[in-house]
Amino acid sequence: MPALVPGRRGSAAVKPDGAPYWLGVDTGGTFTDFVLYRDGRLRIHKVLSTPDAPEAAILRGIRELGLDPAGLHLVHGSTVATNAVLEGKGVRTAFVTNRGLADVLTIGRQARAALYDLQPAPVAPPVAPELCLETGGRLAADGAVVEPLTDADLAQLHARLRALAPRAVAISLLFSFLDDGPERALAAAVPEGIFVARSSEVLAEYREYERGVATWLNAYVGPLVEGYVGRLRSQVPAASVALMQSSGGTMEAAQAGARAVHLLLSGPAGGVMGAGYVGAAAGCGRLLTFDMGGTSTDVALVDGAPRLTGEGRIGPYPVAVPMVDVHTIGAGGGSVAAVDAGGLLQVGPRSAGADPGPACYGRGGREPTVTDANLVLGRLRPDAFLGGAMTLDAAAARRVVGDLAQRLGLGVEAAALGIVAVANEQMAAALRLISVERGLDPRGFTLMCFGGAGGLHVCALAEALGMRRALVPVHGGVLSALGMLVAPRARRHSRTVRRRLEDTDAAQLRAALDALAARGRRELVREGVAPEAVRCEMSLDLRYAGQSYTLNVPWTGLRAAAQAFHAAHERRYGHRLALPLELVNLRAATFGPAPPVGLEERPADPAGSARPRAWAAVHGIGEPVAVYAREALGAGAGFPGPALVTETVATTWVAPGWTARVDGFGNLALARE
């Protein structure tokens, strides 16, 4: 992932193909967020999500923003694929593999969810046994043919698929990354009208289980993504539509179905891209980020650029395609607080969602949530939510938190503090997981919060991690949508080669990398990127001989790659070994130019000090707390906590002992005294 360099207002405001304005959309569990860039200015908007038909919320937002789809360049993240996998609502899918391997997805890695549970509950296999089909076309590890694929195999597959009538087929043969001919022949034999995914196309890497899961997931949700994208495009036929990928780049919507597995983390990827973009503008290259929305919180690390992983998961399944390294927990503003059977307070993972939402939304919610608790404590202003467009019901929040307080034997405010404290500890544990548990000291980073609820918890989380700097980014309540707006078109391709590095011919290796890069370049050019504007980054996955896991290093030559691996291994594990190196995977990432979007520079505050617009009573603070309108704060303005900062899409609680200062782009930089 390349480092992110923010643009400034005044950079090209028109896309090269003539589109006059850009719209980034993040479809969340509770709200759908919009960031519009037009005529050098950013405009933000929110509407309640419509989970049963996500495109309805997008179309409503376009109407409310008064946009003409003609000339609109729409980039958005979709939860269609994610929700289908998590809820088990993908399409009927057949799995085609070599003879003797029909159970590969069911057996998996034989890992137990609970190691000492001697009587685990049975788990349904990903694909029903009657839909797991075996055929010929088996290769050996060196690419030699072990069992040929015959005409009889192809005819039999065609007949069985016609009888089973699945909506999709996943084809995953052993060592297909060495020769994709058998998979192509099988795909051609699939009856017309059935969606097909091939492992040699989805993930050309070793590890048959992970490759098989990725291929099955692509087939399982591909038709749903195609249907969703088709409905959206039919409603805005004059607009250019792109989707965010889990790896932080975008792709044309027409390609989304064929690459559906690459969309599973599109929302969090947008947030991390937005965080890196705004952090670069603020001079903060090393960030711990947390995106606290209504349903969940996503935490990630940005060290110059967002980190990627090939070991992500979605529900119980591994997802080996590249994606931003994000850890998600079920703690958000809408997380429901309850008392468990042992009398202890629990917060989440169940959420009130968008409907009915927290009790204070006035939509019929009857259970206390983190948002209700913050309102009871005075950290949310009832009249300042969504810029005043939505008034919160403080009495309803107090009533539901009071019911919980009675069960706990506490006062209402004490129960609210408990709800917030439990949610904070869950998020702090997630932040430790991506930093301390990976050998990184969080005190060397800046904590960046975003999402609608992040600013209410940022100071407490920084204190829990011993951090002294935090950043509340401009437009932090819609940062995922902003990240989608600034992300470039991108492709990532890989291929397993597995050989000793010392036995590798540098010229042959470079030719193989060039072939991967050429594939990505062709795909971007087909989407309208000028050939001369395509950038490429090449890298290798290396390991010590005998190891199971790899580290990725840039390709600048064989000797340089070896040195980079030894150094990376020592940083990660504390030592290096005198063992030969093994080359495992080749990788090529191709990028188009960044969209012409820039942050607006904030006018300076001539006085250098902020002026409160109101005063509020906050629980635990003896004196009234100053309330600042963020849009009225000029660059250079500063003030001490405790204080509240309200804006259209979020509220920030500046805790006692912290100071806030506005930078040149409107970011709120927090420092602990």
C-alpha positions in Angstrom: 0.0 0.0 0.0 1.6 3.3 -1.0 1.9 6.2 1.4 -1.0 8.6 1.3 -0.4 12.2 0.4 -3.4 14.5 0.8 -4.4 17.0 -1.8 -5.5 20.5 -1.0 -8.4 22.5 -2.1 -7.9 23.9 -5.5 -6.4 20.7 -7.0 -8.3 19.5 -10.1 -12.0 19.4 -9.2 -13.0 17.6 -12.4 -12.4 14.0 -13.2 -10.4 13.5 -16.4 -13.4 11.9 -18.1 -15.5 15.0 -17.3 -17.4 14.1 -14.2 -17.9 17.3 -12.3 -18.4 15.9 -8.8 -17.6 12.9 -6.6 -19.6 11.2 -4.0 -18.3 8.7 -1.4 -20.8 6.6 0.4 -20.3 4.2 3.3 -23.3 1.9 4.0 -23.2 1.2 7.7 -25.4 -0.9 10.0 -27.1 2.2 11.4 -26.4 5.1 9.1 -25.4 5.5 5.5 -22.8 8.3 5.2 -22.2 10.6 2.3 -19.2 12.9 1.4 -19.7 15.1 -1.6 -16.7 16.8 -3.3 -17.7 19.5 -5.7 -16.1 22.8 -6.8 -13.3 22.3 -4.4 -15.5 21.9 -1.3 -16.6 18.9 0.8 -20.2 18.5 1.9 -21.4 15.7 4.3 -24.7 14.1 4.8 -26.2 11.1 6.7 -29.4 9.0 6.3 -30.7 6.0 8.2 -29.6 2.7 6.5 -32.0 0.4 4.8 -30.5 -3.1 5.5 -33.0 -5.0 3.4 -32.3 -2.8 0.3 -29.0 -0.9 0.8 -29.4 0.9 -2.5 -32.6 2.6 -1.2 -30.6 4.6 1.4 -28.0 5.6 -1.3 -30.7 6.8 -3.6 -32.4 8.7 -0.8 -29.1 10.5 0.0 -28.6 11.4 -3.6 -32.0 13.0 -3.7 -31.6 14.8 -0.4 -28.3 16.2 -1.6 -30.1 17.4 -4.8 -27.6 15.7 -7.1 -28.2 15.0 -10.8 -26.8 11.5 -11.5 -25.5 12.7 -14.8 -21.8 13.5 -14.3 -21.8 11.9 -10.8 -18.8 9.7 -9.9 -20.1 7.4 -7.1 -17.7 5.4 -4.9 -19.1 3.3 -2.1 -18.5 0.4 0.2 -21.1 -2.4 0.2 -22.1 -4.6 3.1 -24.1 -6.9 0.9 -21.4 -9.5 0.6 -20.4 -9.2 4.3 -23.9 -9.6 5.6 -24.7 -12.5 3.3 -21.7 -14.4 4.7 -22.3 -13.6 8.3 -26.0 -14.4 8.1 -25.5 -17.5 6.0 -27.7 -16.1 3.2 -25.6 -16.6 0.2 -26.9 -18.4 -2.9 -27.1 -22.2 -3.5 -23.5 -23.0 -4.5 -21.9 -26.2 -5.8 -18.2 -26.9 -5.0 -16.1 -28.7 -7.7 -12.8 -30.2 -6.8 -10.5 -33.2 -7.4 -11.5 -36.8 -6.6 -11.0 -37.5 -2.9 -11.2 -33.9 -1.8 -14.9 -33.2 -1.6 -14.6 -32.7 2.2 -11.8 -30.2 2.1 -14.0 -27.2 3.1 -15.6 -29.2 5.9 -12.4 -30.6 7.4 -10.6 -27.2 7.1 -7.7 -27.0 9.5 -9.4 -29.1 12.1 -9.2 -26.2 14.5 -11.6 -26.1 17.4 -13.5 -23.0 18.4 -13.2 -24.1 22.1 -10.1 -26.2 22.7 -11.3 -28.0 25.9 -15.0 -28.4 24.9 -15.3 -32.2 24.6 -18.8 -32.1 23.3 -18.9 -29.2 20.8 -22.2 -28.4 19.0 -22.2 -29.8 15.5 -21.6 -27.1 12.8 -23.1 -27.3 9.4 -20.5 -27.7 6.6 -20.1 -24.6 4.3 -21.3 -26.6 1.4 -23.9 -29.5 1.7 -22.3 -32.9 0.8 -24.7 -33.3 -2.2 -23.3 -30.1 -3.7 -19.6 -31.2 -3.3 -18.7 -32.7 -6.7 -15.5 -34.5 -7.6 -13.8 -34.7 -11.0 -10.5 -35.3 -12.7 -7.8 -32.8 -13.7 -5.4 -33.4 -10.7 -1.9 -31.9 -10.8 1.1 -32.8 -8.7 3.1 -30.2 -6.7 5.5 -29.8 -9.7 2.6 -29.3 -12.2 2.8 -32.9 -13.6 -0.6 -34.5 -14.5 -1.7 -37.1 -11.9 -5.2 -37.6 -13.3 -6.2 -36.1 -16.6 -9.5 -34.3 -17.1 -11.5 -36.3 -19.6 -14.4 -35.5 -21.9 -16.4 -37.9 -19.7 -15.6 -35.8 -16.6 -16.8 -32.7 -18.3 -20.0 -34.3 -19.6 -20.7 -35.8 -16.1 -20.2 -32.4 -14.4 -22.5 -30.7 -16.9 -25.3 -33.3 -16.3 -25.0 -33.2 -12.5 -25.1 -29.4 -12.4 -28.2 -29.4 -14.5 -29.8 -31.8 -12.1 -28.7 -29.9 -8.9 -29.5 -26.4 -10.4 -27.2 -24.3 -8.2 -27.1 -20.5 -8.7 -23.3 -20.6 -8.5 -20.3 -23.0 -8.9 -16.9 -22.7 -7.2 -14.1 -24.6 -9.0 -11.0 -25.3 -6.9 -8.5 -27.9 -8.1 -5.2 -28.9 -6.5 -2.2 -26.8 -7.7 -4.4 -24.8 -10.1 -2.0 -21.9 -9.7 0.6 -23.9 -11.7 -1.8 -24.6 -14.6 -5.3 -23.1 -14.9 -6.2 -25.2 -18.0 -8.3 -27.8 -16.2 -10.2 -25.2 -14.3 -10.9 -23.2 -17.4 -12.2 -26.4 -19.1 -14.5 -27.2 -16.2 -15.8 -23.6 -16.2 -16.7 -23.9 -19.9 -18.7 -27.1 -19.1 -20.9 -25.3 -16.5 -24.5 -24.9 -17.9 -25.3 -21.4 -19.1 -26.7 -19.0 -16.6 -24.8 -20.3 -13.5 -22.3 -18.0 -11.9 -18.7 -19.5 -11.9 -15.7 -18.7 -9.7 -12.3 -20.4 -10.4 -9.6 -20.6 -7.7 -6.9 -19.8 -10.3 -8.6 -16.5 -10.9 -9.7 -15.7 -7.3 -6.5 -16.6 -5.4 -3.6 -18.2 -7.3 -1.8 -19.3 -4.1 -1.0 -22.6 -2.3 -3.0 -23.9 0.7 -5.9 -25.7 -0.8 -8.3 -25.0 2.1 -7.8 -21.2 2.2 -7.9 -21.1 -1.7 -11.0 -23.2 -1.7 -12.8 -21.0 0.9 -12.0 -17.8 -1.0 -13.3 -19.3 -4.2 -16.5 -20.6 -2.5 -17.1 -17.3 -0.8 -16.7 -15.5 -4.2 -19.3 -17.8 -5.7 -21.6 -17.8 -2.7 -22.1 -14.0 -2.7 -21.2 -13.1 -6.3 -24.7 -13.3 -7.7 -26.1 -11.2 -4.8 -23.5 -8.5 -5.4 -24.2 -8.6 -9.1 -27.9 -8.2 -8.4 -27.4 -5.3 -5.9 -25.0 -3.5 -8.2 -27.4 -4.0 -11.1 -30.3 -2.4 -9.2 -28.2 0.5 -8.1 -26.8 1.2 -11.6 -30.3 1.0 -13.1 -31.4 3.8 -10.8 -28.5 6.0 -11.7 -27.7 5.0 -15.2 -25.8 8.2 -16.1 -23.5 8.0 -13.1 -20.1 6.3 -12.9 -20.2 3.7 -10.1 -17.2 2.1 -8.3 -16.9 -0.1 -5.2 -14.3 -0.1 -2.5 -12.2 -3.2 -2.1 -11.1 -4.7 1.2 -7.5 -3.9 0.2 -8.1 -0.1 0.1 -8.5 0.4 -3.7 -11.6 0.8 -5.8 -12.9 -1.1 -8.8 -15.6 -0.5 -11.4 -19.0 -1.8 -10.2 -19.4 -4.0 -13.3 -16.5 -6.1 -12.0 -17.9 -6.5 -8.4 -19.6 -9.8 -8.8 -16.6 -11.5 -10.3 -14.5 -10.2 -7.4 -17.1 -10.3 -4.7 -14.7 -11.8 -2.1 -12.6 -8.7 -2.4 -15.5 -6.6 -1.0 -16.0 -8.3 2.4 -14.2 -5.6 4.3 -14.9 -2.6 2.1 -16.4 -0.4 4.8 -13.5 -0.7 7.3 -11.0 -0.4 4.4 -12.6 3.0 3.6 -12.1 4.1 7.2 -8.4 3.1 7.3 -7.8 4.9 3.9 -9.5 8.0 5.2 -7.5 7.9 8.4 -4.2 7.6 6.6 -5.2 10.4 4.2 -6.2 12.9 7.0 -3.3 11.8 9.2 -0.8 12.6 6.5 -2.4 16.1 6.2 -2.0 16.5 10.0 1.6 15.4 10.1 0.8 12.1 11.9 2.2 9.2 10.0 1.9 6.6 12.8 -1.7 6.1 13.9 -3.8 3.7 15.9 -7.3 4.1 14.6 -10.7 3.1 15.9 -13.9 3.5 14.0 -16.8 3.4 16.4 -20.1 3.3 14.6 -23.5 2.3 15.7 -23.1 -1.5 15.5 -19.3 -2.2 15.9 -15.8 -0.8 16.3 -13.0 -1.5 13.9 -9.4 -0.9 15.0 -6.4 -0.7 12.8 -2.8 0.5 12.6 -1.3 2.9 10.0 2.4 3.2 9.9 3.0 5.5 6.9 0.5 3.5 5.0 -2.3 1.1 6.0 -1.2 -2.4 6.8 -2.5 -5.3 4.7 -3.0 -9.0 5.7 -3.7 -12.2 3.9 -4.9 -13.8 7.1 -8.2 -12.0 7.6 -11.4 -13.7 8.6 -15.1 -13.2 8.0 -17.1 -15.0 10.7 -15.7 -18.5 10.9 -14.0 -18.5 7.5 -10.4 -17.5 6.6 -10.2 -14.9 3.8 -6.7 -15.1 2.2 -7.2 -12.3 -0.3 -5.4 -9.1 0.6 -7.3 -6.8 2.9 -6.6 -4.0 5.4 -5.5 -5.5 8.7 -8.6 -4.6 10.8 -9.8 -6.1 14.0 -13.6 -5.8 14.7 -15.5 -6.1 17.9 -19.2 -5.8 18.7 -19.0 -2.5 20.6 -20.7 0.5 19.1 -22.9 3.4 20.0 -25.9 1.1 19.5 -24.5 -1.8 21.6 -27.1 -3.0 24.0 -26.2 -3.1 27.8 -27.7 -6.0 29.8 -27.2 -7.9 33.0 -26.1 -11.5 32.5 -27.1 -14.6 34.5 -24.3 -13.9 37.0 -25.5 -10.4 37.7 -22.6 -8.7 35.7 -23.0 -5.9 33.3 -22.4 -6.8 29.7 -22.3 -4.5 26.7 -22.8 -5.9 23.2 -22.2 -7.6 20.8 -26.0 -7.3 20.3 -26.9 -3.9 18.8 -30.1 -1.9 18.6 -29.2 -1.2 15.0 -30.9 1.4 12.8 -34.4 0.3 13.7 -35.4 0.8 16.4 -32.0 2.1 17.4 -31.1 3.5 20.9 -34.1 4.5 23.1 -33.1 8.1 22.8 -33.8 8.0 19.0 -37.5 7.9 19.8 -38.1 5.0 17.4 -39.4 2.5 20.0 -36.1 1.3 21.4 -36.6 -0.1 24.9 -33.1 -1.3 25.8 -30.2 0.8 27.1 -27.3 1.4 24.7 -23.9 3.2 24.9 -25.5 6.2 23.2 -28.2 6.3 25.8 -25.5 6.2 28.5 -23.5 9.1 27.0 -26.7 11.1 26.8 -27.5 10.4 30.5 -24.0 11.6 31.4 -24.4 14.8 29.5 -21.7 14.0 27.0 -24.2 14.2 24.2 -26.4 17.3 23.6 -30.0 16.4 22.8 -30.4 19.4 20.6 -27.1 19.1 18.7 -27.4 15.6 17.3 -27.0 15.4 13.5 -26.5 19.2 13.5 -29.9 19.6 15.1 -31.8 17.7 12.5 -32.6 15.0 15.0 -33.5 15.7 18.7 -32.6 13.0 21.2 -35.1 11.9 23.8 -33.2 12.4 27.1 -36.1 11.1 29.2 -36.3 7.9 27.2 -32.5 7.3 27.7 -32.8 8.0 31.4 -35.7 5.6 31.7 -34.0 2.6 30.0 -30.7 3.2 31.8 -32.6 3.6 35.0 -34.2 0.2 34.5 -30.8 -1.4 34.1 -29.5 0.6 37.2 -32.2 -1.0 39.4 -31.1 -4.5 38.4 -27.5 -3.6 39.2 -28.4 -1.8 42.4 -26.8 1.4 41.3 -27.9 5.0 40.6 -28.7 6.0 37.0 -25.5 7.9 36.4 -23.4 5.2 38.0 -25.0 2.6 35.7 -24.3 4.9 32.7 -20.7 5.2 33.7 -20.5 1.5 34.0 -21.8 1.0 30.4 -19.3 3.4 29.0 -16.4 1.9 31.0 -17.2 -1.7 29.8 -17.4 -0.5 26.2 -14.1 1.4 26.6 -12.3 -1.7 28.0 -13.5 -3.8 25.1 -12.1 -1.2 22.6 -8.9 -0.8 24.6 -8.3 -4.6 24.5 -8.8 -4.5 20.7 -6.2 -1.7 20.3 -3.7 -3.6 22.5 -4.2 -6.6 20.2 -3.0 -4.7 17.1 -0.2 -2.9 18.9 1.2 -4.3 22.2 0.7 -7.9 21.2 2.6 -7.3 18.0 5.6 -5.8 19.7 4.6 -2.2 19.1 4.5 0.5 21.8 1.2 2.5 21.4 2.9 5.5 23.1 4.8 6.1 19.9 1.5 6.5 17.9 -1.3 9.0 17.8 -4.8 7.7 18.5 -7.3 8.7 15.8 -11.0 8.2 16.4 -13.7 8.4 13.8 -17.2 7.1 13.3 -20.2 8.8 14.8 -19.4 7.7 18.4 -15.6 7.7 18.4 -15.0 11.2 19.7 -16.9 10.5 22.9 -14.4 7.8 23.9 -11.1 8.9 22.4 -9.6 10.5 25.6 -10.5 7.5 27.8 -9.0 5.0 25.3 -5.8 7.0 25.0 -5.4 7.1 28.7 -5.9 3.3 29.0 -3.1 2.8 26.5 -0.7 5.4 28.0 -0.9 7.6 24.9 -0.6 11.3 25.1 -1.7 12.4 21.6 -5.0 11.9 19.9 -6.5 13.3 16.7 -10.2 13.8 16.0 -10.1 14.2 12.2 -12.1 16.7 10.2 -15.3 15.0 9.1 -14.5 12.1 11.4 -18.1 11.0 11.6 -18.0 10.1 7.9 -14.3 9.2 7.5 -15.0 5.9 5.9 -17.0 7.7 3.1 -14.1 10.2 2.7 -11.6 7.3 2.5 -13.6 5.8 -0.4 -13.6 9.2 -2.1 -9.8 9.5 -2.0 -8.9 5.8 -2.8 -7.3 5.1 -6.2 -8.4 2.4 -8.6 -6.3 -0.6 -7.8 -5.7 -4.3 -8.4 -3.6 -6.9 -6.5 -2.5 -10.1 -8.1 -0.4 -12.9 -6.7 1.0 -16.3 -7.6 2.7 -19.1 -5.6 6.1 -20.3 -6.9 7.7 -22.0 -3.9 11.5 -22.4 -4.4 14.7 -21.7 -2.6 15.6 -18.1 -3.1 19.3 -19.0 -3.7 18.1 -21.2 -6.6 16.0 -18.5 -8.2 17.0 -16.8 -11.5 16.6 -13.0 -11.0 15.6 -12.5 -14.7 12.9 -15.2 -14.6 11.6 -13.9 -11.3 11.4 -10.3 -12.7 9.6 -11.7 -15.8 7.0 -13.4 -13.6 6.4 -10.3 -11.6 6.1 -8.2 -14.8 3.4 -10.7 -16.0 1.4 -10.1 -12.8 1.8 -6.4 -13.1 0.7 -6.5 -16.8 -2.5 -8.2 -15.8 -3.3 -5.5 -13.3 -2.4 -2.8 -15.8 -4.7 -4.3 -18.4 -7.6 -4.4 -15.9 -7.1 -0.8 -14.9 -6.8 0.4 -18.5 -10.2 -1.3 -19.3 -11.7 0.8 -16.5 -10.5 4.0 -18.1 -7.1 4.6 -16.4 -4.5 6.0 -18.8 -1.7 3.4 -19.3 1.0 6.0 -18.5 -0.8 6.8 -15.2 -0.6 3.2 -13.8 1.9 2.7 -11.0 3.1 -0.7 -9.9 4.6 -2.1 -6.6 6.2 -5.6 -6.6 6.9 -7.7 -3.6 7.8 -11.2 -2.4 6.6 -13.4 0.4 9.6 -15.0 1.9 10.3 -17.3 4.9 13.1 -19.4 6.4 13.2 -22.9 5.1 11.0 -25.0 7.3 8.7 -22.2 8.5 5.0 -22.1 7.8 4.4 -18.4 7.6 5.9 -15.7 5.5 6.8 -12.0 5.6 6.3 -9.7 2.7 9.2 -7.6 1.5 9.5 -5.2 -1.5 11.2 -6.5 -4.7 14.3 -4.5 -5.6 16.6 -7.5 -6.4 17.4 -10.9 -4.9 20.1 -9.7 -2.5 18.1 -6.7 -1.3 15.0 -8.9 -0.8 17.0 -11.3 1.4 18.4 -8.5 3.5 15.0 -6.9 3.9 13.5 -10.2 5.0 16.2 -10.8 7.7 15.6 -7.2 9.0 11.8 -7.7 9.0 12.0 -11.0 10.8 14.2 -9.5 13.5 11.8 -6.6 14.0 8.8 -8.9 14.2 10.2 -11.8 16.2 13.3 -10.4 17.8 15.9 -12.6 16.0 17.2 -13.7 12.7 18.3 -17.2 11.7 21.2 -18.6 9.7 18.9 -20.6 7.4 18.3 -20.5 3.7 15.3 -18.5 2.5 12.3 -19.8 0.6 10.4 -17.8 -1.9 6.7 -18.6 -1.6 4.5 -16.0 -3.4 5.0 -13.2 -6.0 2.8 -10.1 -5.6 2.1 -7.2 -7.9 -0.1 -4.2 -6.9 -1.2 -1.8 -9.6 -2.7 1.7 -8.9 -4.4 4.3 -10.9 -4.0 8.0 -10.0 -5.6 9.3 -6.8 -9.0 11.0 -7.4 -8.7 14.8 -7.6 -10.1 15.4 -4.1 -8.5 17.6 -1.4 -9.2 18.8 2.1 -10.3 22.4 2.5 -7.9 24.6 4.4 -9.5 26.0 7.6 -9.5 29.8 7.9 -7.3 31.0 10.8 -8.8 32.2 14.0 -7.4 35.7 14.4 -7.7 35.6 18.2 -6.2 32.2 18.6 -8.7 31.2 21.2 -12.1 29.5 20.9 -15.4 30.9 22.1 -18.0 28.6 23.6 -21.5 28.7 22.0 -23.1 27.2 25.1 -22.5 25.6 28.5 -23.7 22.2 29.6 -23.9 20.1 32.8 -21.8 17.0 32.5 -21.9 14.3 35.2 -18.8 14.3 37.4 -17.8 17.8 36.5 -18.6 20.4 39.2 -18.8 23.4 36.9 -20.7 23.9 33.6 -18.7 22.6 30.7 -18.0 24.8 27.6 -19.7 23.6 24.4 -17.9 24.5 21.1 -19.4 24.4 17.6 -16.6 22.7 15.5 -17.5 24.5 12.3 -16.9 27.9 14.1 -13.4 26.9 15.3 -10.7 28.5 13.1 -7.2 27.2 12.6 -5.0 27.8 15.7 -7.9 28.0 18.1 -7.3 26.1 21.3 -9.0 25.3 24.6 -8.6 23.1 27.7 -10.9 20.2 28.8 -13.3 19.5 30.1 -15.3 20.5 27.0 -17.7 19.3 24.4 -17.2 19.9 20.7 -20.3 19.4 18.5 -20.6 19.0 14.8 -23.1 17.7 12.3 -22.2 14.0 12.5 -20.4 13.5 15.8 -19.6 14.9 19.3 -16.2 15.0 20.9 -15.7 14.8 24.7 -12.4 16.5 25.7 -11.8 15.0 29.1 -10.2 16.9 32.0 -6.4 17.0 31.7 -6.5 17.2 27.9 -6.2 20.3 25.6 -7.5 20.7 22.1 -6.1 22.7 19.2 -7.4 23.1 15.6 -4.9 22.6 12.8 -4.9 24.1 9.3 -7.3 21.5 7.9 -9.8 21.6 10.8 -8.5 18.5 12.6 -8.8 18.6 16.3 -5.4 17.7 17.9 -5.7 16.5 21.5 -2.8 16.5 23.9 -2.7 15.1 27.4 -1.2 17.5 30.0 
